[in-house]
Each structure stands twice: as structure tokens, then as C-alpha cells.
Amino acid sequence: MIVIPQSYDILVRLDKQNLAVRIENCYSLCHKSESVTSKESTSFFIGRIFKENKSYVAEMAVLTLKIDVDSESLVAQLFSALPKYLHIDKVEKKTLLISGSVRAFRELFLGHGNLKIVKGITQYLGDRHPLFFEDILPSRRLLPQEGVFVEKIPLSEVETFSSDLLAKHRYIAVKFTVNRAVAHEMVRHRPCGFLQESQRYCRYSDSKFGSQVTFIKPLFYEEGSNEYKIWEKAMLEMEKLYTQLLETSTAQAARTVLPNSCKTELIVYANLLQWLHMFKLRTSKGADPSMREVMIPLLDDFKKLFPAVFAHLTVEK
Ligand SMILES: Cc1cc2nc3c(=O)[nH]c(=O)nc-3n(C[C@H](O)[C@H](O)[C@H](O)COP(=O)(O)OP(=O)(O)OC[C@H]3O[C@@H](n4cnc5c(N)ncnc54)[C@H](O)[C@@H]3O)c2cc1C
């Protein structure tokens, strides 16, 4: 067995790549698949995720749009649709800032494609990113909508927003390597996008996983102590049984014996406002110490990256 500490990696470069590459990279990271490099295979891959009902992968690419409309009734029309998982700010009477994932924009069209403002947004996105919309657009494209002007806001401009707008419109992903218990606590934060390594398909006896099961070192027990030795014995036994089950059954069946200490990798993608909420809960004295182990240093890094949003937050001792 392999024993490693928990860790994290802030994916600062992720949002600087094109949408398809971001989605593909996150998927590869979690499924330990080879990276898709050619243009053809990227488009095949994107087509496949929607065909196979894997729309959750499209939560890993977020964009910000500025929408100018020629009538306030179009603004009201959008709000009447109660869009889900989109952050919308009315910055002027007829100007909106909207941020959300490819999935959220697709589902806005699927649920409210009859609304003129939604058609205008989808026409703009469909023209620039046909890969993400061609399966849901009639005749594969829409006509521009009169009175709806859409513009994509580059990340460099989002970063110049005032702190309250920055918190809502700047999204960032973090890849965590944690134990299964911590991962389970993280996925309770509903507004985030998640991608997690699949224990159903990853066979830890395969060479690409080091031919062994990887466990997270428990912070509760000092290495060499009696408790640590008991924990170590339990993990060794568990690994033996898991490998034995793999001889005659699938990874998804064998994984049923794997414990909370098992290592998992997951990407959590959220806007800064949601991260702020998570830091408040998950660095508090009442939080799981294993969760605090990664969230407290992560908060320090976020303070350096986005001082306007996080500098005021202090950690309970
Ligand atoms: C110290 C600690 C101990 C915990 N112990 C337990 C436990 O014993 N058992 C347990 O089950 N969980 C436990 N939790 C998890 C906790 O209940 C939450 O599920 C988790 O922290 C997610 O946070 P949240 O609910 O505030 O918001 P999120 O899921 O992050 O959602 C963010 C916001 O979205 C809104 N929202 C999202 N979904 C809904 C909805 N369906 N309805 C209304 N509003 C919504 C709310 O305004 C919410 O504040 C614990 C959490 C902590 C920090």
C-alpha cells in the first residue's frame, strides 16, 4: 500500500484555456485517461459527454457574458425564467452581467428556449462554441435576435471587477487529493461543480495506479504509535481483500470493501462567493480536522490570490 498526505492544487491556469480543453483536462484528471490532443478527438469527446448524459463534465468551464438589451422587458423576461446556476447582475437598467458554466447556459436554452433574450444568448454562444450547442439547436444554428447584444468578457477584465462583482463572477477550480470522508463532506456544497476520480472504473491493482491502493495518512495518529500501527494493519488487510476480490469481480464490486482512508482526487469548481462560504464552514473549530488540514492553508493561498474577497477572513484557533 501507498500512504500519502492530503494536498491540493489551485488550477490557476485552467480558466485561461479554451472551454473544450478545460473540460477535457478536468475529465482526464479524474478518470486518469490519456489527454485528448487532436482537434478531432476533442470534438468527438465533447459530443460524447452530452450523448452519454455526462453533462456534469460541462460544469468545468465557466464564462462571463455582458448582455445589452434595447428594452427593460427583456431583462424582466430573463429573471422570470428563474435561471438556475447562473450568477446574474443587473449593472445598468438594460445591461446584465451573467456568469455560469456551459452546462448552465445549455440548460437555460433547454428550459427557456422560447424567450427572445435566451435565444439571443444561445445564438451568440452557439456561433462561437458550436461543439457545445449543435446537438440542442434547431438546424444547428439560431438567428441573431434584434435588440439583444451579447459580448464575452475576458477573464482579465473579470479580474478588474469591484470586489462584490469579482466574488460572484470569478470562478476558480481546486484539485484536492484527500480521503473519501473529506471528499464526501466537500460534495455537500451544492452550488459547486465537482468531478471525482471514479472508484467504479479505477482498478487500483493496475500499474497506472502504482499497482497498489493509496491511502491518506490520518492526522489523528502519530506515525509509529500503537493507534497508527492498528490503522496500518487495517489498511493492509483491506488492500489484500480488495485485490483478492478483483481477481473474480469488477472494480465497482471490489470497492465496496475500501475504507474512508482511501485516497481520492476531486476537482471543486465554484465562484469566490461560494468558496468564501465553504471557508467559513470548513475552517471553523467545529469542522472535521482532516478538512481543516487542507482548507486552512488553501484559505491562505486564496488570500494571496484574491485579497479583495478573502483578506478579512480569519481562522478560529
Ligand atoms: C461542522 C459541520 C458539521 C456538519 N455535520 C453534518 C452532519 O452531521 N450531517 C449532515 O448531514 N451534514 C452535516 N454537515 C454538512 C452541512 O449540513 C451542509 O450540507 C454543508 O456544509 C453544505 O453547506 P450549506 O448547506 O450551508 O450550503 P451549500 O450546500 O454550500 O449551499 C449554499 C447555499 O445555497 C442555498 N441552498 C442550496 N441548496 C438549497 C436547498 N435545497 N434549499 C434551500 N437553500 C439551498 C443555501 O442558501 C445555502 O446557504 C456539517 C457541516 C459542518 C460545517
The ligand as a Gaussian input file, in Angstrom:
#p B3LYP/6-31G(d) Opt

LIG

0 1
 C      -19.079000      21.378000      11.301000
 C      -20.060000      20.738000      10.362000
 C      -20.756000      19.610000      10.741000
 C      -21.682000      19.014000       9.866000
 N      -22.343000      17.898000      10.257000
 C      -23.269000      17.325000       9.456000
 C      -23.992000      16.160000       9.847000
 O      -23.804000      15.625000      10.928000
 N      -24.894000      15.643000       8.981000
 C      -25.149000      16.212000       7.772000
 O      -25.995000      15.712000       7.015000
 N      -24.457000      17.294000       7.348000
 C      -23.535000      17.867000       8.150000
 N      -22.822000      18.964000       7.721000
 C      -22.996000      19.420000       6.317000
 C      -23.906000      20.621000       6.204000
 O      -25.143000      20.278000       6.682000
 C      -24.015000      21.124000       4.761000
 O      -24.608000      20.156000       3.939000
 C      -22.761000      21.524000       4.093000
 O      -21.901000      22.207000       4.957000
 C      -23.116000      22.432000       2.907000
 O      -23.339000      23.731000       3.357000
 P      -24.689000      24.566000       3.243000
 O      -25.877000      23.724000       3.394000
 O      -24.535000      25.759000       4.113000
 O      -24.681000      25.146000       1.828000
 P      -24.429000      24.677000       0.360000
 O      -24.923000      23.332000       0.019000
 O      -22.984000      25.000000       0.069000
 O      -25.361000      25.710000      -0.363000
 C      -25.063000      27.117000      -0.372000
 C      -26.322000      27.909000      -0.210000
 O      -27.258000      27.557000      -1.206000
 C      -28.577000      27.547000      -0.691000
 N      -29.184000      26.220000      -0.944000
 C      -28.600000      25.202000      -1.632000
 N      -29.459000      24.187000      -1.755000
 C      -30.596000      24.558000      -1.137000
 C      -31.856000      23.936000      -0.925000
 N      -32.101000      22.685000      -1.388000
 N      -32.792000      24.616000      -0.271000
 C      -32.564000      25.859000       0.199000
 N      -31.380000      26.505000       0.070000
 C      -30.418000      25.872000      -0.600000
 C      -28.458000      27.944000       0.768000
 O      -28.679000      29.320000       0.839000
 C      -27.017000      27.651000       1.099000
 O      -26.505000      28.503000       2.087000
 C      -21.895000      19.576000       8.582000
 C      -21.195000      20.713000       8.206000
 C      -20.279000      21.300000       9.063000
 C      -19.529000      22.524000       8.622000

